[in-house]
Amino acid sequence: MNLKKRIIIKSKVEEIKKINKKIFFSGLKKYNYKTFIKKLESLTFVLDSINHLKSGNIIILRNSLNEKFLENAKIILNKFSKDKKPINPKIKTGIKNGYYISKNLNTKGYKTVDTSFYFFSWNKDKTGIYNKIIKIYKPLKILNGLKKNEITNNRPKDGIIERLHIIKYPSPFGQISRHYDPINVSIFNFGLYATEFGKDYSKGGFFVVNKKNKKILIDKKIKKTDIVLFFPSLIHGVDKIKNSKGRWFINVNHIQSHEVKNRQFTKKY
């Protein structure tokens, strides 16, 4: 996409960031991943997609990659968490790829019970997972008015970085309570499903909230290898996962590092 079109998109994105309010779920939009990427060559389609996101729609992209890759990735990560010690997840100069176990059930904030794996562009990735997922993510960055490689090579001192975040929600307590994310950096969240409701787990999963304050479980509509795109300040969470395998969710995001003063963060709803 040429510079003029990207400037138009960037301008729209910056205007949306100023709104900075909680939003509620309004519907689903479904596409094949490759079809959607092709359609993003159209300025009109990009602007329409941004409007769908900020209006509370979740965009589902089917069949993003081979399922065998995801199964192998889970094996690698499970072994990684057994062989290595957890890291401090704060994004500061010198942070390495690694994992962090969260068991936060404090009622003052939002609850999180999961194991999070973090990968950054400045570290070597012996697993092969980072490069594969980032390649899938990069064409979608036009929804933020960005070129494919913008921000990717940023370091914590640059303020905003690109992070691969893989989350394992263990049974029976894996969860994230209702919350909403800041939109000062990005206007869409990216999530790739590495497990599937009804096959890998039978209860719980990703939910959103509509204007009537009704909780709506989304996972029943998502298949393994599908991607979801949604507005960060959409009220959402993950209900307790109940099964023997857990739920795996792969997220790529642009996020402020912990070297930023007055850093914005996720808030409980």
C-alpha positions in Angstrom: 0.0 0.0 0.0 1.4 3.4 -0.9 2.4 6.2 1.5 -0.7 8.3 0.8 -3.1 5.5 1.7 -1.1 4.6 4.8 -1.2 8.3 6.0 -5.0 8.2 5.6 -5.2 5.0 7.7 -2.8 6.3 10.3 -4.8 9.5 10.7 -8.0 7.5 11.3 -6.2 5.3 13.8 -4.9 8.3 15.7 -8.3 9.8 15.9 -9.8 6.5 17.3 -7.1 6.4 19.9 -8.3 9.7 21.3 -11.7 8.2 22.1 -10.2 5.7 24.6 -13.5 4.3 26.0 -14.8 0.8 26.9 -16.8 -0.8 24.2 -19.2 -3.8 24.0 -19.6 -6.7 21.7 -21.8 -6.3 18.6 -21.1 -9.2 16.3 -18.8 -11.4 14.3 -17.2 -11.0 10.8 -15.7 -14.1 9.2 -13.1 -14.4 6.5 -10.5 -16.9 5.2 -7.1 -15.6 6.4 -5.6 -15.4 2.9 -8.7 -13.8 1.5 -8.6 -11.1 4.2 -4.9 -10.4 3.6 -5.6 -9.9 -0.1 -8.5 -7.6 0.7 -6.3 -5.4 2.8 -4.7 -4.0 -0.4 -7.9 -1.9 -0.6 -8.0 1.3 1.3 -11.8 1.1 1.6 -11.6 -2.4 3.0 -9.0 -1.4 5.6 -11.1 1.6 6.8 -14.2 -0.6 6.9 -12.4 -3.2 8.9 -11.2 -0.6 11.4 -14.8 0.6 11.8 -16.0 -2.9 12.4 -13.4 -3.3 15.2 -14.1 0.0 16.9 -17.8 -0.8 16.8 -17.3 -4.0 18.8 -17.1 -6.6 16.1 -14.7 -9.5 16.3 -13.1 -10.4 13.0 -12.4 -14.2 12.6 -9.8 -15.3 10.1 -10.0 -19.0 9.2 -7.2 -21.4 8.5 -4.1 -19.2 9.2 -1.5 -22.0 9.3 -0.9 -25.7 9.5 -2.3 -27.4 12.6 0.8 -29.6 13.0 2.9 -26.5 13.6 0.7 -25.6 16.6 0.8 -29.1 18.1 4.6 -29.2 17.8 4.9 -25.7 19.3 2.9 -26.8 22.4 5.3 -29.8 22.9 8.3 -27.5 22.6 6.9 -24.9 25.1 5.8 -27.5 27.7 9.4 -28.9 27.6 10.8 -25.3 27.8 8.8 -24.6 31.0 10.2 -27.7 32.6 13.8 -27.2 31.7 14.1 -23.4 32.4 13.3 -21.1 35.3 10.7 -18.4 35.0 11.7 -14.8 34.1 10.7 -11.4 35.4 8.1 -10.4 32.7 8.8 -6.6 33.0 9.8 -5.4 29.5 13.2 -3.7 30.3 16.6 -3.7 28.6 18.1 -7.1 28.7 14.9 -9.1 29.0 15.3 -12.6 27.5 12.7 -15.0 25.9 11.1 -17.0 28.6 8.0 -17.8 30.6 6.2 -16.5 33.7 3.6 -18.3 35.8 0.7 -16.0 37.0 -1.5 -16.9 39.9 -3.1 -13.6 40.7 -6.4 -14.0 42.5 -6.4 -10.6 44.2 -9.9 -9.2 44.1 -8.5 -5.6 43.8 -7.2 -6.2 40.3 -8.3 -8.5 37.6 -7.6 -12.2 38.1 -5.1 -14.1 36.0 -4.1 -17.8 36.3 -1.9 -18.9 33.4 1.6 -19.6 32.1 2.8 -17.0 29.7 5.6 -17.4 27.2 7.3 -14.3 25.9 9.4 -13.8 22.7 11.1 -10.7 21.5 12.7 -9.8 18.2 16.1 -8.9 19.7 16.6 -12.5 21.1 17.5 -15.6 19.1 14.6 -18.0 18.9 15.8 -21.6 18.7 12.2 -22.9 18.7 11.2 -21.5 15.3 7.9 -20.3 16.8 8.5 -16.6 16.8 9.4 -16.1 13.1 6.4 -18.3 12.0 3.8 -16.4 14.0 5.2 -12.9 13.3 5.1 -13.6 9.6 1.4 -14.3 9.9 0.9 -11.1 12.0 2.8 -8.6 9.9 0.3 -8.1 7.0 -2.3 -7.2 9.5 -0.3 -4.2 10.8 -1.8 -2.0 8.1 -4.9 -1.9 10.4 -2.7 0.3 12.6 -1.4 2.3 9.6 2.0 0.6 9.8 4.3 -1.1 7.4 5.0 -4.8 7.9 8.4 -4.2 9.6 7.6 -1.1 11.7 8.2 -1.5 15.4 9.4 -5.1 15.0 13.0 -4.2 15.7 12.3 -1.7 18.5 13.9 -2.2 21.9 12.5 -1.4 25.4 14.3 2.0 25.3 12.3 2.9 22.2 9.1 2.9 24.3 6.9 0.6 22.2 7.9 -2.9 21.3 6.4 -5.9 19.4 5.9 -9.0 21.5 4.9 -12.6 20.9 2.9 -13.8 23.9 1.7 -17.4 24.1 -0.7 -18.2 26.9 -1.5 -21.6 28.4 -4.6 -21.6 30.6 -4.3 -24.8 32.8 -7.3 -26.8 33.9 -9.3 -26.3 36.1 -8.3 -22.8 37.2 -6.9 -21.1 34.1 -8.6 -17.8 33.6 -8.6 -14.0 33.1 -11.4 -12.0 34.7 -13.3 -9.3 32.9 -11.0 -6.5 31.7 -10.2 -4.1 28.9 -6.9 -3.1 27.4 -5.5 0.3 26.5 -5.7 1.6 22.9 -2.9 4.2 23.1 -0.5 1.9 21.1 -2.7 -0.4 19.0 -6.4 -0.5 18.0 -6.6 -4.3 17.6 -5.7 -7.4 19.5 -4.5 -10.4 17.6 -5.1 -13.9 18.9 -4.4 -17.3 17.2 -6.1 -20.4 18.6 -3.8 -23.4 19.2 -6.6 -25.4 20.9 -10.3 -25.9 20.2 -13.4 -25.9 22.3 -15.1 -29.3 22.4 -11.9 -31.1 21.5 -9.2 -29.8 23.9 -11.5 -28.4 26.6 -15.2 -28.6 27.3 -15.9 -25.6 29.5 -14.8 -22.0 29.8 -12.8 -19.9 27.3 -12.8 -16.5 25.7 -15.9 -14.4 26.4 -17.1 -10.8 25.6 -19.8 -8.6 27.1 -22.6 -6.9 25.2 -24.4 -3.7 25.9 -26.9 -5.6 28.1 -24.0 -6.7 30.2 -24.5 -10.3 29.0 -21.5 -12.6 28.8 -21.1 -14.3 25.4 -18.8 -17.2 25.0 -16.9 -16.9 21.7 -14.8 -20.1 21.7 -17.6 -22.3 20.5 -17.4 -20.4 17.2 -13.6 -20.7 16.8 -11.6 -23.5 15.3 -7.9 -24.4 15.9 -5.7 -22.3 13.5 -8.3 -19.5 13.4 -7.3 -15.9 14.3 -9.5 -13.4 16.2 -9.0 -9.6 15.8 -10.8 -7.3 18.3 -10.7 -3.8 19.7 -8.5 -3.7 22.8 -11.0 -1.9 25.0 -13.7 -4.4 24.2 -14.8 -5.9 27.6 -13.5 -9.5 27.5 -11.9 -12.3 29.6 -11.4 -16.0 29.8 -13.6 -18.2 31.9 -12.1 -21.1 33.9 -10.9 -23.8 31.6 -12.0 -27.3 32.5 -10.4 -30.3 30.8 -7.1 -32.3 30.9 -5.1 -30.4 28.2 -5.7 -26.7 28.9 -6.3 -23.9 26.5 -3.6 -22.3 24.3 -3.9 -18.8 22.9 -1.1 -17.1 20.8 -1.1 -13.3 21.0 1.1 -10.7 19.2 0.8 -7.1 20.3 2.4 -3.7 20.3 2.9 -2.7 23.9 4.7 0.0 25.9 7.8 -1.2 27.6 8.3 -0.8 31.4 10.9 1.9 30.6 8.0 4.3 29.8 6.9 6.7 32.5 3.1 6.6 33.3 2.8 3.4 31.2 -0.8 2.5 30.4 -2.0 -1.0 31.4 -4.9 -3.4 31.4 -7.7 -2.6 33.8 -10.4 -4.6 35.6 -14.0 -4.2 34.6 
